Amino acid sequence: MHSRIQTTLLLLVGFLFALSLADCSGCSKGSPWIGRRGLNLVKRDGRPKCGTTIGVAPLAENSVGGGYPSDYRGKTRRDVLSKRNLVSFPEEAAAPTLAKRVLPTFPTDQAGQDTFMVSQVELAAYDVVPDPYEGNDINSGQFRKIGGTDYTTDPVTLGLGRKKDDAGNPIRLTGCTALIVMSEKAVWFGHFWETLSYDNTDEVFQAYVIDFINNGGTENPDEQQPLAAHADDFRGQAGTSAWILYPVAGEVKEGDGTFVQVDYSAKNTRLQQEVFRLTGITAAMTEYTPDEESTNTALGRALYQYDPNARDADPNNPDLPIRGFRFIHEYQDEGIHYF
């Protein structure tokens, strides 16, 4: 009798072991990270493009929107838009109130990091992805002042991955590009749709990305501020850093079902050069692997947090700086800069 029980248990253990191997075929062996550059990720057959494919109108000469189509100019922004059914954010969203105004610790385990990014991005006062304009996706550039003589005494939080599409899924980085520029005085955080800006000609990229960071946009000026107009808040300032987050080269699925190879590294090198020309900061070029299914993980999410009370004051060290900001993208915490 005991022999039969032992045999049954051994068979069950063997079955479970084989099942675990099947589930992890293609996993990155020996690493707790997912979605990080350099891992042996599961190859996808091809991803859909990020954003809605729309016809791009001819570029207008001397357009005030940095080369935006002329029919966009001078139109009043609508507060409620049907495209994507995004939740409209108030003009002055209240900053999240934490029980203790100290930046929370980024976990060391993957499950904790997933929970952290989902919850903290959800708490962000603003989402970097703007509402569509008259049914069309638009790029964004959000600017916030945090330092200098007029520095804010309130927290500043900008997230990417809070807004939802019409299916209720969070809009994360799944092929689009994000740019963030930071210093002890300010932060500029932009989002560029793949179909609108990158999956097109060099002329369109110039207008919708390079000219955009120089001139801003006209569809929603509050969320389309030019980086160039605030360059003095970054050039030569303390605590400067910048990141360009863009999709790894690979296959994408066209609307007709065919697949094409895309590689945006050259265009983002041009973006890196332009950011340096404007601010004197060399942005870190950081690839990510698009993932459309993992909606409840850190994948595709990014978070900027500033708090004037980023850590507790030390009575034994009155000169200890307590203001601080940080940037986290997916599973990478770039650390807290105190000042």
Phi, psi and omega in degrees: 000311179298325180296319179294321179295317179298318180297317179297317180297319179297318179297320180295317179298317179298321179295315180296322179296317179295322179295321179295323177295321181293321180292335186253017177294120183097355176290160177277109185292135172075013181231135179277356186265149174232140175080005179273149181297138177099352180277159179273076184283157178294129181283130177269154179291339182150135183260155171287160180283150182274120180106167180270129178288119181232157176287133180264120181291157177304141181288135181273140177292139178056034179296137180287347181264024178073032179097016178286154178306142188296333183284357176273340192287143172076007181271144180280134180292135177270142181282329181240123183236140184280331184299126177070349182052042179290151176281119181289136180264145177295157182299322179235082181290140180289138179291145179296140180260119178265149179301325179227119187285063175230136181300127182294151181286134177283125183297162179261344180260152185298316181299318178294324179292322175300310180298318180300309185293319179297313184287318183289323175295323179295329180279348183302139182292330181224147172257139183291332179283120182277165172297148174298159178247115181049045175085001182240144175296145176227151176282165185224157173207102183259133183241136175223136177270132178235341186228188183091191182292337180250035186293151183279145175262006179253153176295154174234123179228125176237124181242161173228112182128012179267315182294151184246151173272185185291347176266000180086008180270142179294140178274106183245182174282107178231029181146343179278176181238141177237146177228129175231137178233131187227153172202180177286355180254332188196174173219140173234125185230119182237156179227131182237120180293141181295309184291332183278325193243323190255322182276062184196193183285166176297328179295319179293318177300317178301316183287317190268351178235297184295309178293329181297314182288346176271321188243347183077191180236166183248349182290318179215080188304326181298327182252010179229051183278140180285139175295323183300324182293340182243019185302327182293341177281355180237319183295122177074005181274163178281153174069029183279146174194161180205150178224142170244116179257120184216156185288144176296148180299143180175189181274141173232154184264126177281169180298332181272006177093352179277163182244141177229154178269131178236148178209110185260012184297320181294318179294322180285338170294321175296320177296318178301317180294322180290321176299318178295319180298322183281321191241344185078010181253132175269110182287140176286125178276116187232115178277149171227157179262112181301140179216113183274342187269327188278070187284341182251033178233182178285346184301130177081000181256153177215153187211130171246131179227130171235139176215131176293347175235062185289338175210164182293144174289150180249111182299338179274353180219077186295342179272002181293121179291137182244344175287148181193157175220161178206163178228129178234129175231124185052245183258015184248112174266118182277005176091161180265130176260113179266144179203000000 
